Every structure is written in C-alpha cells, then in structure tokens.
Amino acid sequence: MIPDVVSRLRKSFASGRTKPLSWRREQLGALKRMLLKQEDDFLAALHTDLAKNATEARRTELMFIVNEVDDTLEHLDEWLAPQPAGLPERLLPAEGRVVREPLGVALIIGPWNYPLHLALAPLVGVLAAGNAAVVKPSELSPTVSAAIARHVPAYLDPEAVAVVEGAIPETTELLEQHFDHIFYTGNGVVGRIVMTAAAKHLTPVALELGGKSPVIVDTDVDLLVVAQRIVDTKFMNAGQTCVAPDYVLAIGDTAAQLEPLLTEALHAKFGDDPAASPDYGRIVNTRHFDRLSHLLAGGRVVTGGQTDRAAKFIAPTVLADVAPDAPVMGEEIFGPILPVLAVSSLDDAIAFITGRDKPLALYAFTGSEAVKQRILTETSSGAVTFGMPVLHLVAPELPFGGVGESGMGRYHGKYSIDTFSNLKAVLDKPLS
C-alpha cells in the first residue's frame, strides 16, 4: 500500500500538477480553511492526547500554521521569482540567475509534542515550493494523527498529498521508498535511522532534533521579569517543547535569588495546585513519565516534585544544587523539570555550554552588549535569543533549525521554500 501511495504521488508530480503557482496558492488556502473550520476537532484531539488547554493549543498549534500560511501567501511571488546573479567580467556578455524548482515528493515525519504544528508547518513549505508530500503523524498522539488523516484528504489535493498513519513498521516502510526530501522532527536516535535510510537514495534530509537549550542569567537584570519569562516558556506544554529552556546557568548569586521568584511565578501561572489547573498539560505517556520521574532526584527540589503516574502528571519543578554530571544534566529533559546551576562567571557559563553538544537554542538575560557579543561569538547553537526564550520560533523571517546534535537544515518562511526547492543556476550567454 505505501509503495502505491508514493508511486501515485510521484506520477502526479511528474504530470506537472503541483507546479503552477495557482495550484500552490489553492492548496495553501485550503490548508488554512481546514485549520479554521475544523478547529474544534483539532483542539479536542490535542486535549485528548496531551491535555493541552484550548488557548495554548490554538496559539502554538493551529494559529502558528495559519500565520505561516498567511506570511507565505503574502510573499510567495517574491520568494519564487528568479533571482538575478552578478557575473564576473570575464564571462560577459552573459546573464545569470537562480531559479527555484520543486524537488518532487517529500516525506514529513512529525513528532508527538506539537503533533499538528510540526506535521503541517513543514507542509506549508512543501506545497509553496510546488511539491507533493506524504505526511506521517506521530502514533504517540493518536487522536491528532486520526484527525489529520481524516481532514487532510477532504481539503487538500489527494493526488498530491497523502497521510500515512502507523508506528515503527509503517515508518520503516516509508523510509524504504525513494523520496526527494525527508523532513524529520524528533530525537537523534531516530534521526540517525532517517539519515541512514536517506543515504540509500541520496535523499536530502532536514533533521529538527533537540538538545539541552541553556539559559544564561547575568547579574545585571530584573530577576522578577527573568523568572516570569522562564516559567512562561519552560512549562508550556508541560515542558515538552524542543526549544524550551532546559537548564539555567545563573551567574554569581543570582541562583539563590531566582529560587523564590521562580516559585512565585509558577504559583501565579498554575495556582497552588497545578494538577487542578486547566492551563497545565500532562506527560504524553507512562514511558516518558517514568523517565522524567527518575530525573527528579537530580537535585534539591525548590518547588514542585509531586507526581501521579495514573494521571501522567508531574508538577512543574525547579531543582537547585544540581551537579553537572547528574542524570538530569545528561540528556534533554523534555519535561517540566528546570535545573538551576550556579556558575561564578560568564567564562564558566560559556565553558559549560561549549563543553557539551551544540544546543538547538541558547537563551540569555543580560543588559550588557559586550556579554551578548561574547555569547554570539564564543558559542554555537541553532539560534540565540536575548531577553525572552523561544520567541525566535514565531518569527518567520528567521531560519529555524539546529546544528550538530541538535539537527540540520532550516525552515520557516522563505527558508522553507529554499529547503524544498532545487536552487538551479542558470547562465545565458548570447551566440553573437
């Protein structure tokens, strides 16, 4: 069945069906209509799988994609226009340009933590660039997966876009097929499997992975604001966000000062009993719950620490006095646990970060332009954001992606068009 699906899409692409600009615009508009008209169904599915409240789910899942569609439609003509290229004098008379042509059939493998957003946001770029696509939602968010499989064929061109549900066997069979691009969001273990499979067909890949995204807190900032912004971004989706702050490196005595402020910010956001808060989500399954529960022993609990395995609930937790080699510091947490480590200087913070795998994002709170410059030039990460974690994710003008262990490839906005296009060099020299 899967080979037949891919074969159908490839024949459709070869016919030229997906190349006209009118088709691309029509599909993007249909994707937006689907999200808006089926909003209630998608929101209910997100609540079933992850206990996401409607406000957060609408903002971080549905409207993120809608905004991406709107931005793409606004700029599509500009992004697809041939780009003039200057030529050296020795080649004149001649003209050069770069044109973007669609690659063919793309495979999108989505994760479970933002199962709608991260399955369909890459599809915006795939369609805008004029490609066909197979979308493979995560089996760990089965209700959302079923909703995607139910609605996509009703709104998008079934001859060019297909949804394949399933688990490891289906993903394995998909990876055996020949695609023209594979876009995977998830962890490094599976990322290596994807790359190995892609190598057999010399298929380009984009791997949106994760990593331990640090937060540097300098001594010259308003720690009340810092605490509120860390809490707002760390504990969204119960910490199950690839760009969530993973740990804090607090310079000087700021670690001790942050403890009560983080506690106050958590109480203000989720109340005295987060388990009863409609704004606080749940861990996706018991396997991840068990993994996270073991990490709670990695330091002194400042606030939180309560767990309920039956409800897959782990309270938003702040840990202090965390050893650099504690298990909670050895892997991406991907859950509602925030270690706060004290470091004596910026030098120590930078050395700590550069001694580990390159993170997907690096965050810093500082009032010093010199400190910002040092962080930019002395560390490597997929992104750097000063003053507010995660914010770079929602700016379509900025490329999103990782480096090293945190991934490869970029998307959002124009970068999605480039990822799913062949940038063809054209040189035209007159015959006389």
Secondary structure by P-SEA (a helix, b strand, c coil): caaaaaaaaaaaaaacccccaaaaaaaaaaaaaaaaaaaaaaaaaaaaaccccaaaaaaacaaaaaaaaaaaaacccccccbbbbbbcccccccccbbbbbbccbbbbbbbccaaaaaacaaaaaaaaacbbbbbbccccaaaaaaaaaaccccccccccbbbbbbcaaaaaaaaaccccbbbbbccaaaaaaaaaaaaaccbbbbbbcccbbbbbbccccaaaaaaaaaaacccccccccccccccccccccccccaaaaaaaaaaaaccccccccccccccccaaaaaaaaaaccccccccccccccccccccbbbbcccccccccccccccccbbbbbbbccaaaaaaaaaacccccbbbbbcccaaaaaaaaccccccccccccccccccccccccccccccccccccaaaaaaaaccbbbbbbbbcc
